[in-house]
Structure formats: structure tokens, C-alpha cells
Amino acid sequence: MTSTVDTKADEARPAVPSGLVAAARAPWWVRYALLATGLVVALWLPNGLYPAVAVDILCWALFAVAVDLLLGFTGLMSFGHAAFWGASAYVTGLVAIHLGVPFPVAVLAGALAAAVLAVPIGYLAVKRTGIYFAMVTLAFAQMVYYVANEWRSVTQGENGLQGIPRELFGLDLTDDYYFYYAILPIVLLGLAGAWRVVHSPFGRVLVGIRDNPARARALGYPVHRYKLTVFVLSGFIAGLGGGLFAVGHRFVSLEVLHWTTSGKAVIVVVLGGIGTLWGGVLGAGIVVRLEDWLSFSGFETIGLVTGGIFVLVVLLFRRGIWGTASALALRWWASRRK
């Protein structure tokens, strides 16, 4: 027996602006210019920032994009994605420590473990919508947190996993600068995979389910199956970010499974722009850089500042930074064509 899936309130809720619409309306040269700019920024990043901060931005960008696949393109708010981020981090650390394989193999193992974990959680969660879906994912994430805390023989409990190696065929990756460029191709592949999902017929069905699940069901689409599939894909991409985060810090603690980690990912997505995909990348850069700057400034209540900025963005830029900028740019371009 499942809870109510489609209510009048759900149908009346305005749809989140889709990144698909912006991509379709923008001129081709604008899309390629933005892509080239993004690649240039990605290559320059560790030269303009502390390399460890640049590594964190890449990891959180993957995490935010994974959350946006659900929130922005499927209309599912997950408060439990830390389960996949953290589970992948632990599996990656264990595989790297005990098997001594190259770190990309360990990260892939962690991402696959996150995807496997997402199957039973998603199967039960996607039968709910709205706040019920969010609470189910949060409950499962707390269960994973409890297991990691109690299974001390494997996870080391509160002490965490320490000394995770960065093995890559004998290359010296102890310097975060070189490690950044080692993980950049993995991150780009993860982002490209998310982009391909969104811009495929599968992604268009997801947007249709988000906007009107009853109509999608009437057209013959298995709504729950589509939701479960994107939930697992989202868990896999979040796992990629979590595995890279573990290797980047060479340490895994229970914090990666805490509910605040899921909340931070949602804040990053909303700040950048829900349903824009690349807004999550921008939001990750802003939040991680701001937290680093505040910590080095000796500011203790970092959450007060980031929370205040989040409230301002929600009140002033309802589409997020990237979403608002894209809407203004498209409006300007349309006015010029008249």
C-alpha cells in the first residue's frame, strides 16, 4: 500500500524551470562558449585557489549534480543522499587500504556500492512523494549512519578510516595540485554522464513525470520504474564524488554520513539553481570557497553566514544564481531578435 502520489496541490505547484529549456533556446555558439569557459576555469582552478579547496569543489560539484537529477529534473527532494556519498567514501577507503588498487578503481568500487545501496532505498522511497519521500530518504540515511558508527571493526567508528592511499601506477600524487588534475577527467566524465541523462529521451520523460506524473502514467510510462532508475543513477554519481572526497582527504569520518551533509548538498543546488544542472557546479564553488575563506578568517559560526546567503538567494533569486542569470540572458537575447 502506498501513500497518495498525485494531489491537487502537487498539480497546482509551478514547475521548476528546466535546464533543458534554457539549453534549447540558447544559440549554439553560446553553449559552446560556456562549455569552453567552464573547461578553462576547471584547468585554471588549482592555480587560483588552494589546491585542496579546488579538489573539494570538484567533489561537491558531482554531489550537487547528483541531487539536482532528482530535485530539479524529477521533482524528488532527497534529504538522505549523504548515505550514498558516505557509503562510497567508506568503501573506497577500505578498497584502497586493503587491496592497494589504483584510486580510480577504488572510487569506481565505491560508486558501484552506492548504486547498489540506492536500489532498495529507492525502491521503497519512490512510492512516496513530497515530504514523505524526503523523510523516507532521511530515515534510511540515518540507518546507514548508525551502522557505520556501530560497525567499528570495519569503519573504525568515531576514529574513521585514516591513511587512505592515492595509488596510481606509481605516480606521486601526495601533492593536491597534481591530484586535482588526476581526478579532473573522472569528474568531467561524471558531469558528462549527468548531462547525457538529462538531454536524452529518458531525461525528457523525467521532466514530464516531474511536471505531471498522472499524465505520464496515463501515457503508459512506468513512473515508479523511471524514478527508481534515476534514483540509482543519482546515487552512483553521488558515490563518485564521495569516493574522490575520501581519497582527496585521505580520511573518512562519520561526518560524511551525517544528515547535515545531505542538507548542505540541497543548499548548494538551490543556491546555484534547481533544474539547471550546472547551477550545482557553480553553487559548489561558491559554498566551498566561502566556507574556506571564513574558516581561515577565524569566523566560527560559518553556518550562520551560508544560511543567511541561502535565505537571500531564495528570496531574491527564486531560480538560483545560474537559473536567474540564464533567464535574464535568454530574455535579453529574445528582445534583440524582435
Sequence and secondary structure as in RCSB ss.txt:
>XXXX:A:sequence
MTSTVDTKADEARPAVPSGLVAAARAPWWVRYALLATGLVVALWLPNGLYPAVAVDILCWALFAVAVDLLLGFTG
LMSFGHAAFWGASAYVTGLVAIHLGVPFPVAVLAGALAAAVLAVPIGYLAVKRTGIYFAMVTLAFAQMVYYVANE
WRSVTQGENGLQGIPRELFGLDLTDDYYFYYAILPIVLLGLAGAWRVVHSPFGRVLVGIRDNPARARALGYPVHR
YKLTVFVLSGFIAGLGGGLFAVGHRFVSLEVLHWTTSGKAVIVVVLGGIGTLWGGVLGAGIVVRLEDWLSFSGFE
TIGLVTGGIFVLVVLLFRRGIWGTASALALRWWASRRK
>XXXX:A:secstr
       HHHHHS     HHHHHHHS HHHHHHHHHHHHHHHHHHHHHS HHHHHHHHHHHHHHHHHHHHHTTT 
   S THHHHHHHHHHHHHHHHHH   HHHHHHHHHHHHHHHHHHHHHHHTTS HHHHHHHHHHHHHHHHHHHHH
 HHHH GGG EE     STT    SHHHHHHHHHHHHHHHHHHHHHHHTSHHHHHHHHHHH HHHHHHTT  HHH
HHHHHHHHHHHHHHHHHHHHHHHHTEE GGGGSHHHHHHHHHHHHHH TT SHHHHHHHHHHHHHHHHHHHTT S
 HHHHHHHHHHHHHHH TTHHHHHHHHHHHHHHHHHH 
